[in-house]
Amino acid sequence: MWKTGIYTLKQMKEGHSSKTIFGAEKKYSITLYHQVQNLPNATNLMEKILFQFSDSRGAYKRTYQNRFEDFDQEVFSFLKKQFKKTEPLFVEDLAVSNGETACDFFEKLSTYFKHLFYRASDYDPYVYSIPTKYLTATFSSTGELLEILLKPFVINLIKRESIKLYPVNYLMHLVFKNLLKGHFKKMFFDKSAHKKRISLFSSKALSLEKQEKSFSLDQKNILEPFSQDRKNHVIRAMNVLNPEYFSNEEFRTVLCNIHHSLAESGILITGSNQDAGTQVDGGIFEKTPQGFRCLKVTGDGSPIDAIINNYQKS
């Protein structure tokens, strides 16, 4: 058996079934992502497209509006006491996925702080598609093959299908991922190739960046030194500083980058939860000359409370 995919706007508009005969979700081609941004139900459609799509690390790029609503309100109340509304406030929001929760937090802060400068970033928020006569190949920004659209198939090269349920898809995955790996690598780095960049930020985040000069989107790997174009008063890292994502040594690198990027007595906000409306286990930390000091704990606290509290600047 095999699994076909969803790869045209017509299929999405006409409500073609997104289920296989086994009840599994069909793959939506990531090449549709930029095409639905101006449709009335763009947010819903973009969520569908991202639902099964992951970046080269296997991380998903999806999140939801109002996911941290109660936690955001607590943090907002804290920041109003910590900073003056008439002075500049520089905020760096890390690992924002498609940016929905960053929009929520920006909109909350902007109701009070008159000179807010907010930058939201993610690890690899852009993909590049290259169409050929027979197929369309989509790559990460570093050239790793992520998806092949070979109509009517949408082959995700990061998440492999079951060989028992969909042997045809499984075999195509092996062919494109292994046997043709060198061919596609050359295709990506061919200067004459017609690449189309697709932003994986949500339609709301992209619109907000256009409308608000104080809100910007960026690409950032938190394991690499941050840009030194400014010192931040607030750094926010939600659903990313978790033990399953980084080793202790990598956490030290991340905290070093955050510490270096924060202004004196700057604030680190971090927390994690499962779904919108669920408890956020997190904390608010203040930068000290040598590390961080915990000012507030929510829920069960950040999963890496001890690592943050024990961090010492080298």
N, C-alpha and C positions, 0 to 999 in steps of 0.2 A: 504493500500500500504506500501511498504518498500523501503529503499535505500541501495543498496549494496556498497561496497567500493573497493578501489585499494590497494592491499596488496602484490603483487609479482613483482619482477623485470621484468618478462615476460610481465605482463600487461603494465608496463611503456614503455618497449622497443618496444613493438608491437603497441603502440599507441591506446590501448583500450579507448573507449569513457569515458571521465571523467564527463559526464553530465548524469543526470537522465532524464526520459521522461518529467519531468516538467521543464527541463533546469537548475536545480540547480547543483552545483558542488558536486561530490562524495567526500567522505573523503579518504584521503591518509593515510595509517597507518604510524605512526611515526617510526615503526620498520624498515621501508625502508630507513630511513635517512642515516644510516651508510653504507648501501649497495650500494648507488649510488655515493659515494664520489670519486671513481676512474673512473667513466664513463666520456666520452668526454664532455657531456653537464651537468656535475654535478651541477653547480651553478643553472641552470634553473630548474633541477629536485628537488633540495633541496628547492628552493623557492616554488615550487608547494606543496611539502609535508608539509611545515611549514604554508602554506597559511591559513588553517583552524585550526591549532593546537595551543592551548594556554597552559600556565602553570597553576598551581593550583590557581593563583589569577585571572585568566581570561585574563592575558596579553599575547599578541602575541609576538613570538620570531623572527619576520621577519623584515628585513630592506633591503636597496638596495645600490649598489655601487654608488659613486658620489652623494649621497643624499644632502650633504652639501658643494658641490664643491666651490662655490663662498665664502661662509662663512669661510671655511677652509683656503682658500687663504688669506683672510683678517687676520685671526688669525695667520697664518704662517708668514706673513709680520710683524705683531706686535711682535711675539716671537723672530724673528731674531734681532730686535732692543733691545729686553729686556734681552736676554741671549747670552753669548759668544759661538761661534760654537765649540770651542776647550775644553770647560768644560763640565762635566757630566750634563745631563738633565734628570730628573726623571719625567715621565708622568704617571698619573693614569687616565684611561678612564672608566667611570662608566656606568652601565646599557646599555651595547653595543648590546644587543639582540644577533643576530647570528654573530656579529663581522665585518660585511662588511664595515661599516663606520669607524671602528677603523683601519682596514687595510689601508683604503684610507689616513687617517690622519697620521698614522705611516710612510707610504711610502713618504709622502710629507715632514715630518720632517727629515727623515733619509737622504734626499738628501743634507741637510745642517749641521745638528748637528752630529758631529763625535762620540760622546759618549752618544748616546741616549739609555735610558732604559725605555721601554714602557710596561705597564701592562694594559690589557683590561679585564674587569670583567662583570658578569651579575648575576642576582638574583639566578636563578636556571638553569644553562646551561646544566644539565645532567638529563636524565631519565633512568629508570631501567626496563628492560623487563624480564618477567619470563614466559617461555613457559610451558604449560602443555599438556596433551594428546589431549584436546579438544579446547583449546584456548590459547591466549597469553595475559597476563595482563601487562600493562605498568604503572609505578608509578613515582611520583616525588621523589626527594632525601630524603624527609621526610616521604614517605610512602603513600601519597595520590594517590588514583587510578585515572589515567588520561585517559586511553584508554583500551578497550577490543577488541581484534581481534578474532572474532568468525566467521570464513569464511562461507559465503562471506560478512559478516557484519564487518564494522569498527565503533565501538561505542565510540564517544567522551563523556567522563563522565563529562566534564566541560561545554560544550556547548550542550544543549539538542535540539533535532529535534522537528519540529512542530507535534503536535498530530493529526492535521487534515490531513497533507500531508503524514506523515510517522508514523502511529500509532504503527507499529511493532517495529521500532527503538525507539520510545518514551517509549514503555513498557519495552524493554530490558534495556534502560537507567535506568528506575526506579528500576528494579530488581537488576541490578549490583550495582547501587549507594546506594540503601537503604537496600533491603532485604539481599544482600550478602556482605554488607560492612565489617562486622566483619570477615568473611571468608578471604577476600582479605587482610585485615590488618594483619592477622596471617600469610598469605602466604609471605608477604613482609618481616616480621621480623623473619621468619623461617631461621635459620642459614644454613640449608641444602639446601635451595632453590638455584637454578642455575640462578643467576642474570647476565644480560648482560647490561653493562653501555653504553649508547648512548649519545655522545656529540652532543649538538644542535648548536655548533659553525659551521660556514660555512666551506666548503672545503678549501677555500682560507685562512681563519684564521688559520685552523689547519696546513696547509702546511707552512704558514709563521712562525708559532711557531717552527716548525721543522727546518726550514732553517735559521732563525735569532735568535741568542742567546739573542738579545736585545729586543725581543718581546715575551711576555708571556700571557697566558690566565688564568683566575682565576674565582672563585665563590665568590660573595660578596653581602651581604645584606646591603644597604646603611643606614638602620635604626640601624645597629649594629656598635660598634666601629671598626675602620679600624685597620688592622695589623700595628704594630709599627716597622716593619723591616726597614723602611726608611721614610724620609720626602720628599714630592713631591714638585717639582718646579711648576708643572702644574697639575691641576685636571680638567678633561673635563666631562661634564654631559649633553648629548644631548637628547632632547625629553623625559625627565624624570622628571625634576623639574617643573611640571605643577600642578595647583591648583586642578584639578580633580583626581590626584593620591594621594595627601597627605593632611592631616589637617595642620593647623598652628603649632600645637604642634609637629607634625612629621617633618615639615620643620625645625623647630628649632633643632631637633635631627640630621637631615641630615646635616645642616649647621655647627653644632657643630663638627660632625665627620670630615667634609671637612676641617674646620678651623684648627682643631687639627692635621690633616695629612699634611697640607701644610707647607712648609718651610717659613721662614721669608720673607715677601714681595712676597710670592708665588701667582700664578695666577689661578683663577677660570674661566673656560669658560663654558658658558651654552647657550642653544638656542633651539628653536623648529620650525618645519615646517610641512607641510602636506605631500608633495611628493617631489621626486627628482626634483631639478630645481626651486622649489618655494622659496619664500622669507623666510629667517631664521630670526625670531624675537629673538634676544639674546643680550648678553653682555659679556664684559671682566671685571673681578673684581680683585682687588689686595687685598691680606690679609694685614690687619693692626693689631696692637696689640690687639684691642678689637673687630674687625669685618671685614668688607669689604668696599672697596672704588671702585666705578664704574669708569673704565678708558675709556670704549668705548661701544657705543650702536649701534646695527644693526637692521634694520627694525623698528618694533614698540617696540623693547626692550624685555627682558625676561618677561614672564608672571608673574614672582615673583620678579621683580626688587625691589619693595618696601620692600618685606620681606628680601631680601638680604641686601639692604642698611640699614635697621633698625636693623639688627641682632647685638646683643651685647653679647660678650663672658661673660659667668657667672663665 
